[in-house]
Amino acid sequence: MNLDQIREQIPTAKKYTYLNHAACSPLPTPVLHAQTQYIEDRALEAEVAFNSWVECTEKTRTLVADFIKASPEEIAFLKNTSEGINVVANMLDCKTGDNVVTTDLEFPSNYMPWLDLTRKGVEFRVVKNRNGRLLFEDFEKVVDDHTTCLAVSHVEFATGFKNDLKALGDLCCDHDAYFFVDPIQSLGALDTDVGKSSIDFFSSGCYKWLMSELGISIFYIRKGLLDQFHPPVTGWFSLKDYLNYETFDKESPALADTARKFECGNLNFYGVYVLNASLTFLNTYPEREERVMYLADYLIDRLTQKGFHVQTPEEHAGIVNFKVKDAKTVVKKLEKKNIIVSSRAGGIRISAHFWNTTEELDTLLKEL
């Protein structure tokens, strides 16, 4: 499918110059249809449709696995990014003398659960940025043989710095530490291969670059860790044979031997339907990363030419951030012109997805 055909399926494109996918993406028409289909089935069929919901869940699990180069047994569906991070933080075997490491560029979701481990006597270490960049040498100074987990975002939310996951994953392997990644600002925009970066866990909401809905998230756990970790909360969906809820072994119930054991109860089947449609839509344009990077670099070049101070480092993905006076006021004025952006880090944050155009970026630049 070419870009013109794709833009025809983005209703938002007819109203706004929408450049805010790092906050919340618009929904494509096929996703709207999936929403309607689920709601109509839910209203009409009720419990009769339950098996079809489960069937769609397993199809979506496979679709997600293919999307990130994983296997379906490594995928669970939770509510949001924060839930998955808390699952990992709370099931790690941490004790006094251990440490966990994150950075000062993280969204609170990937900061608070690790900080909370200090209540167990765990040392909390923070890698500090240098002019918006996180240097590998600074990670090397704080990750050691007592590090239980290193937790970073693939792409930092405010200015778009992109961490080198391969290098950080290797560093964790060198110190026998777990590697957690929050990919919410890259998943859907950049190609993802969890195996290449030695990622042990990740958790990501789906309403940003994945162009899906809130209330549904993807939780990944590396296959080799499934037997090692027990979910911090369990329920009937956690059971290996969860449909036999009347006859399960109450003395020694068997949990699922896949990531499904982290799904403790009924899922957000509505969200699963929407995610299935979103991934199917994104897969119609495999060159998403190339397009997203082209648009980001185009904007950075034009902003630099016009004398704006660009805060986004050279190591970046789709997010572009530049300084202006009174950024929040500028955002409001741009919205009155139907140009949708965000204010972060004292600047304007632009996050153009693959379906956006250079003409839309020029429209922004003209209004600025």
N, C-alpha and C positions, 0 to 999 in steps of 0.2 A: 504494500500500500504506500503511495507517495504522500508527501507532506500536505498537499492540497486536499487530498481525500481525508487525511487524518484530521486536519483543521475543521473540516465539515462536521466532524463528530465531536467537536468541543463547543458546546453551547456558549460557554463563557467568552469565547473568542469573538462572538457577535456583539458583546456588550462592553467588554473591558480589554485594555492592554494589560493582561494578567501576567505578572512577573514575580509571583510570590509562592512558588512551590515549596520553598524551605519552611513555610508556615503551614499552608494547607492547600492541596491541589483541588482544582475543579474536577468534576466527574464527567467522563466521556459518555456519549449517548448509549453505547452498549452496556455501560455500567448502570445507567438509569434503567434500562430495560431489565437487567438482572434484579435490581431492587424491586421493580414492579412485579416481576414474575414471582419472586419469593413472597412478597406481601400478599399477592392474590392467592398463592397456594396455601399460605399460612391461614388466611381468612376462610378459604373454602374447604380445605382438606383437614386442617388441624392435625391430630395425631396420625391420621391415615398417611400423611406425607413424611412421617419421621424417617422411615428407611431411605427415602430419596434424599433427605438432608444428610444422613450419614454417608450415603454414596457420593454425594457432591463433596463432602468433607475429604474423603479419601482421594478423590480425583484432584482436588485442590492441593492436598498434601504432596502429591506427585508433581503437580505443576510448579509448586514452590521449590521442591527439591531440584528439579531440572533448571529452574531459574538461577539457583545459587551453586549449582554443581555439587549437590549433596545427594543423599538417599532419603526416601520418604520416612524411614524409621527414625531419622534424625530430626524430624520436624514436629513441633507441637503448635497449637493455636491458643494464645492467651488473650488478655484484654488490651494490653498496651505495653509500650517499651518498659515502663517502670516496673510492671509486674515481673517481667522476665529477669530484669536486673536483680530485683529483690529475691527471686527464686535462687539465683546463683549465689548471691551474697549470703543467704541464710542456710544454704546446704554445704558450703565450704567448711572443711574441718580446720577452723582457725583456732589458735590458742595464743596465750601470752608469749611474746617473743617473735611472733610472725608479723608480717607487714603486708599491706595492700597498697597498690600504687595507682593513682589516676593523675589528671592534669588540671590546671587552673582555667582551662578553656571549655570545660565540660558544661553541658546543660545540667541543672540540678538532678535530673533523673539518673545521671551516671556519676553522681558525686555523693548524694545523701546516703544511699545504701552502704557505700564503702566507708564513709565517715562513721556511720552508725556502728560498725564493727569495733570501734574503740571501746564500746561498752563491754566487750569480751576481752579487753586487754590487748587488742591488735593495734599495731602501730599504723597510722594513716600517713602515707607519704604523697606529696603533690609535686609533680614536675611543673615548673613555672615556665611560661612562654617568654620568648625573647622577641619583642616587636611582632607578636602575633604568630610566631613560629615555635614549634616544639622540636628541639634538636635531639637527635639520637644520642649524642654524647651525654645529655642530661638524663635520659632514661637509663643509660649505662651506669650512672653514678648512684641511682637509687634502687634499681632492681638487683637483688642479690639472692643468695641461697636461702634466705628466710622469707622471700616474697611468695605469698600464697597465690596472688592474682594481680595481673596488670590489666586495667580497664581503661580503654580509650574509645573515642568516637572515630569512625573512619574519616569523616569530614566534620570538623568543628563548626558548630551552628552559627556563630556570629560573623566571622570573617571568611570562613570557607577553607581554612587550612586543612590539607589532606595528609593524614599520617601515613607513613610507610609501613603498612601492615606486615609485609614480608620480613622486613628487618626487625620489627618489634616481636613478631611471632618467633623468629629465630632466637632473639634475646631471651624470651620466656623459656624456650626449649633448653637453652644453655644453663638456666638456673632451675629447671624443673618447676616452673611456675605456670599456673593456668593463664590463658589469654582470653579475655572477654572483649568483644567489640560491639559498640552501638552503631549500626549502619544506617540509621534512619535518614541521614542527609546524603546518602549515596545510593541506597538500594532503589533501583528503578532508573537512576540516572547513569550510574557506572556499571560496567560488567562486574559480576561478583563470582568469585571462585573460592569457597571457604577452605578448600584443601591446600591451595597454594600459599596461604598465609598462616597455616598452623593454628587456626582459630578453634578454640575449645567450645566457646559458647557465643551466641549473639542473641539480641532481642531487638525487634524493630516494629514500631507501629507502621501502619500502611497508608496513612492519609496524606503523606507528603509526596515524594517523587514516585511512589507506586500508584498514585492517582486512584486510591481506594477510599475506604470508609474508616471512621473512628470506631473504637470499641473492638477492634480485631488486631492482633499482632502476631508476628512470626517469632517463634522461639526455636533456636537451633542448639543442639548439643552433639558434639562429635561422637560417632558410633562407639569408639573405644572407651567412652566414659559412661555409657548407659548403665552398665552393671555396677559401676563404682559409686554412683550418686543416687540417693534416695530423695524423692521430692519432699519439700518441707510441709506441703499440704496434700492430702489425698482424698479421694471420694470414689463414687461408683464408676466414673469414667476412667479412673486410674487402673481399674481391674483389667487383667488380661482378657477375661471373657466377660466383659461388662454387661452384655445383654442377658446373661444368666444371673440377674441380681437377686433372684429368689433362692437359688440353689448354690450360691458360691460358698466356698469353704470358709466358714466363719472363724475357725481356729487358726488357720494359716492361709489367709487369702493371697492369691498370686497377683502381683502387679504386672502390668504390661511390660514387656521386655523391649519396648521402643519408647520414643519421646512422648508417646501418648500418655504415659503414666503421670506426666505433668499437667494433664487436662483433668482436673479433679471433678468437674461436673458438666452439665449441659453447656455446649458451646454457643457462641454467637453465630448461629447458622446463617442468619441474615448477612453478617459480615463475611462469612466464608463464601457465600454466593457472590457477593460484591467483589471480593478479592479474586475469585476465579475469573470473573469478567474483566477485571483490571489487568491481570497478568496476560490474559489472552489478547487484550487490546495492545499492551506494550510489546508483546511478541510480534506484532505485525510490522514493527519497525526495529529490526535488530541493530541498526547503527546508532542507537540512542546515545551512547557515550561519545562517539565522535561528534555528533550534532551538538550535544550539551556543551562539550569543551570548545567547539567552534564559536558558539554564541557567547560563552563566557570570555574567551580571548578577544573576540570582536569588541565586546563592551569595554574591557580593560584598555584596549588600544585606543578607543575613541575617548574614554574618560581621561586618559593620560594626555592625549593630544589637546584636550580642552583645559588642561591644567588642574584637574581634580586630583586630590590626594587619595590614591587607591590603597585601602588597608589590606586587601586580599593578597596573601603571599604568592610567590611563584608556584609553590606546591599547593594547588587548589583543585577544586572540582567545579560544580555548577554555580556556587555562590560567589557573588562579587559584592564587595562592600567598599564604599568610598565616603570620605568625610564631607559634610556640609555644615553650615551654621544652623542650629536648631533643627535637627533631623526630624523630630516628631512633627513639627509644624509643616515641614516640606512634605512628609508622607501624607498628611491630611489634605494639603493643597493638591497634590498629585491625584489623590482619590477623587477629588471634585472634578478632575479632568478624566476620570475613569481609568487612571493608571494605578495599578495596585502593586505596592511594594511594602517593605517593612523597615523599621528603624531598629538597628542593633549596633552595639559597641560605639555609640555616638555617631553613627553614620547611616547611610542608606544601604540596605541589603537588597540586592537584586538576585532572583533565582529563576532564570529562564529555563524551561524544559525543552525537550527536543521539538515540540510542535510550535514553539514560538518562532518568530522571524526577526531578521535584522531590521526590517522596517519598523517593527514594534520597539526595538531598542532605540532606533533613530527618533521615534516619537517621544520616548522618554528623554533622550538627550536634548531634543528641541525644547521641551517644556522646562527642563532644568535651566 
